[in-house]
């Protein structure tokens, strides 16, 4: 869901302990997500992808009462906590990036 550049930046946010605080840094952290280089403007596939994505996003938020500000594509506080706990336990982190990439598209 993320990459090493994102984690190296996010680990400096030591005292962030709520998603609202994490949202303040989202514009800075979004520079390091894999979705920035993802080519979603393919004229044949983009309308289908975005129609399905927004319909899924809307229904998921409606059903589970998730706030409108929640972004499914951006790594959040849960990813930061998971990486922190992995480092504390001595596990080696392997970053595979976003689920959607040019190769799997």
C-alpha positions, 0 to 999 in steps of 0.5 A: 500500500505504500513505498519506502519513500513514504515510510521514511517521511512518515516515520518522522511524524513521531507524535501523530496519534490520530487520523485527523492529525495525519490528514494535515500532512497528507498533501506532503505525504502524497508526493511519495505515494505510487499513485502519483506515477500511475497512468489512469488517463488511458482513454479506453480504461479510465472511464470504466475504472473511475466509474467503478471506483467512485461507485465502490467508494460511495457505497462503502462509505455509505454502508460503513459510515466512513467520513467523506474525507477518507481516501481509499488510495492513500496510506493512512495512520494504520499503515504508519502504525503497522510499519512502526510495530514491524520495526519494533519487533525486528521484522524486515519491511518489504514495500510492494507499492500500491495494489494498482500499478502499471504492470497489474493495470 
